Amino acid sequence: MTIQDDVKTGRDDLRAVSGLFGDALSQAAKLFQNEVDLAKAELTEKTRAMAAAVCFLAGGAILVIPALVMALLALSAALISAGWSQPLSYLTSAVVAAALAGLLVAIGMNRLDPKKTDTR
């Protein structure tokens, strides 16, 4: 073997190593792109499921308002039947509703407190 053969073999080895390195980088880029595509697909699927859930929640929230009004009217009617005056029974129903609303708002505000949700 001559020096020229050794140099040629060294160049061929260098080309083979650089080719392998290029292939590895290409495969890594393809793998990364596949992961990004998979994440996009999962995010789209979860977004659709969440949108459907939000629609059902909105429908329930819209329908619960008349139900609460009817329940308060029934409370007022029961108080009137029990001998209370109409203004006093309606006022009592309003106070009950305001107290429940205040309780729910206080619980919601308490849960939004950043000191309680901080996990550090």
C-alpha positions as a printed Julia matrix, in Angstrom:
120×3 Matrix{Float64}:
   0.0    0.0    0.0
   1.16   3.42  -0.89
   0.63   6.76   0.75
  -1.76   7.74  -2.04
  -3.89   4.67  -1.32
  -3.93   5.59   2.39
  -4.99   9.16   1.58
  -7.71   7.89  -0.76
  -8.95   5.43   1.88
  -8.93   8.24   4.48
 -11.0   10.47   2.16
 -13.46   7.64   1.52
 -13.76   7.04   5.27
 -14.31  10.77   5.84
 -17.02  10.81   3.18
 -18.65   7.75   4.76
 -18.59   9.32   8.22
 -19.91  12.65   6.94
 -22.6   10.81   4.99
 -23.64   8.89   8.12
 -23.67  12.12  10.12
 -25.82  13.78   7.46
 -28.2   10.82   7.45
 -28.44  10.96  11.24
 -29.26  14.68  11.14
 -31.84  14.07   8.42
 -33.49  11.29  10.43
 -33.5   13.46  13.57
 -35.16  16.31  11.67
 -37.76  13.92  10.24
 -38.44  12.48  13.7
 -38.84  15.98  15.14
 -41.26  16.94  12.34
 -43.28  13.76  12.95
 -43.52  14.61  16.66
 -44.67  18.14  15.84
 -47.32  16.76  13.46
 -48.5   14.29  16.11
 -48.72  17.06  18.72
 -50.76  19.2   16.31
 -53.17  16.32  15.67
 -53.6   15.63  19.39
 -54.14  19.31  20.12
 -56.75  19.59  17.38
 -58.58  16.52  18.71
 -58.56  17.82  22.28
 -59.7   21.28  21.13
 -62.69  19.77  19.34
 -63.63  17.72  22.4
 -63.28  20.78  24.63
 -65.43  22.88  22.28
 -68.19  20.28  22.42
 -68.0   20.21  26.22
 -68.17  24.01  26.39
 -71.31  23.95  24.22
 -73.0   21.54  26.62
 -71.91  23.62  29.61
 -73.27  26.79  28.0
 -76.57  25.06  27.25
 -76.84  23.88  30.84
 -76.01  27.35  32.16
 -78.67  28.92  29.95
 -81.32  26.43  31.08
 -80.48  26.63  34.78
 -81.37  30.34  34.99
 -85.1   29.85  34.29
 -85.09  26.86  36.62
 -83.71  29.0   39.44
 -86.28  31.72  38.76
 -89.07  29.15  38.92
 -87.68  27.72  42.17
 -87.6   31.19  43.71
 -91.16  31.84  42.55
 -92.21  28.52  44.07
 -90.55  29.52  47.35
 -92.43  32.81  47.27
 -95.72  31.02  46.52
 -95.1   28.63  49.4
 -94.44  31.52  51.76
 -97.58  33.3   50.57
 -99.58  30.11  51.13
 -98.12  29.92  54.63
 -99.64  33.32  55.38
 -96.75  35.66  54.59
 -97.46  38.86  52.69
 -96.48  38.95  49.02
 -93.79  41.64  49.35
 -92.2   39.88  52.31
 -92.19  36.48  50.58
 -90.64  37.94  47.41
 -88.07  39.8   49.48
 -87.23  36.58  51.35
 -86.76  34.73  48.05
 -84.5   37.52  46.8
 -82.42  37.44  49.99
 -82.05  33.65  49.74
 -80.93  33.97  46.11
 -78.5   36.79  46.95
 -77.02  34.79  49.83
 -76.49  31.74  47.62
 -74.97  33.9   44.88
 -72.65  35.58  47.4
 -71.57  32.2   48.74
 -70.8   30.9   45.26
 -68.86  34.06  44.35
 -66.86  33.85  47.6
 -65.98  30.2   46.94
 -64.97  31.04  43.36
 -62.81  33.97  44.44
 -61.21  31.82  47.12
 -60.3   29.2   44.54
 -58.8   31.84  42.25
 -56.46  33.05  44.98
 -52.93  32.66  43.56
 -51.51  31.88  47.01
 -53.59  28.69  47.17
 -52.84  27.55  43.59
 -49.08  28.15  43.81
 -47.3   24.78  43.97
 -43.82  26.04  44.85
